[in-house]
Amino acid sequence: MPSKPSILFPSEQHLLTALGERLRLARLRRDLGTVVVAARASISRTTLQRAEAGSPAVTMGTYLRILSVLHLSDDLEGLAKDDRLGRKLQDLGLAERQRARKRQ
């Protein structure tokens, strides 16, 4: 855990809280307890509870292990896959190629 707490904008905290809630619901749908999921993910029960609460101190690796236990790790494939804004910015920044001058 980082020594300094992460500072998030409210919209970012909302996204983490929503992710944690979706993880919790996925665990409950599979009828898995916190002890079982934590053991399978090789994390503590407290860390699982923090992830489900949307704590910014939980690492991406921990979220990945939880998703793997819940058989949802394929969902990460779509994350930032289609970067439309980045592609538009890249296209705007492309300068037209200039032809080299003819040698004489």
C-alpha positions, 0 to 999 in steps of 0.5 A: 500500500502506498504511504500517501493516500491517492487523491482522486476526483469525485468522478474517478472515485465514483468509477472505482466504487462502481467497479468494486460494487460490480466485483462484489455482485459478481462474487455473490452471483457465483455464491463465493464468500470473501474468504474463498475469493481472497484465498484463490486470489492470494490476497487478504480478505481485507484487501478484497473488501477494500477492492469491493469498496473501491479503495484507490490503494488497491493495485491493478494487479490485485484487481486482475487477480480478483477478476481472474478468480471470478473468470472475468479477466477477459473483460480487461481486453476491451479496456482502452482498446479503441482509443478514438480520441487518441487516434483523432489527436494523432491524425491531427498531428500528422504533417504532410510529407514533403518531397525531397528536393531534386539533386542537381 
